[in-house]
Amino acid sequence: MRIYKVNIEHADHGLNYTSTQVAARNFEEAVSKAKKKLEHRESVESVELIAVADD
């Protein structure tokens, strides 16, 4: 399992950014999980690997 930091862009608030952490097996799963949490007019700006744990 890996921990990813996902930066989210908020278009309605002057292009402000927030970040959240997502646990996933790979990059694609992390992006998918992050997209499920998005609200109206938000998008994934970047994804960064933070930590890796052995399975």
C-alpha positions in Angstrom: 0.0 0.0 0.0 1.2 3.5 -0.8 0.2 6.9 0.5 -0.3 9.7 -2.1 -0.7 13.4 -1.6 -3.3 14.7 -4.0 -3.4 18.5 -4.7 -6.9 19.7 -5.7 -7.6 22.8 -7.6 -10.7 24.8 -6.8 -11.8 26.8 -9.8 -14.6 28.7 -8.1 -12.3 30.1 -5.4 -9.7 32.0 -7.5 -7.7 28.9 -8.4 -7.0 28.0 -4.7 -5.5 24.6 -3.9 -5.9 22.1 -1.1 -4.4 18.7 -0.6 -5.6 15.4 0.7 -3.9 12.0 1.4 -5.1 8.8 -0.3 -4.1 5.2 0.4 -3.9 3.2 -2.8 -2.0 0.3 -4.5 -0.9 2.4 -7.5 -1.0 5.8 -9.1 -4.2 5.1 -11.2 -6.1 4.0 -8.1 -5.0 7.1 -6.2 -6.3 9.4 -8.9 -9.6 7.4 -9.1 -10.1 7.7 -5.4 -9.3 11.4 -5.4 -11.7 12.1 -8.2 -14.6 10.4 -6.3 -14.1 13.0 -3.5 -14.2 16.0 -5.8 -17.0 18.5 -5.7 -18.3 20.8 -8.4 -15.6 22.7 -10.4 -12.7 20.9 -8.7 -10.0 19.0 -10.4 -6.9 17.0 -9.5 -3.9 19.2 -10.1 -1.0 16.9 -9.1 -0.3 13.6 -7.3 2.8 12.9 -5.2 4.0 9.7 -3.6 4.6 10.2 0.1 5.2 6.7 1.6 5.4 3.0 0.6 4.5 0.2 3.0 5.4 -3.5 2.3 2.5 -5.8 1.8 
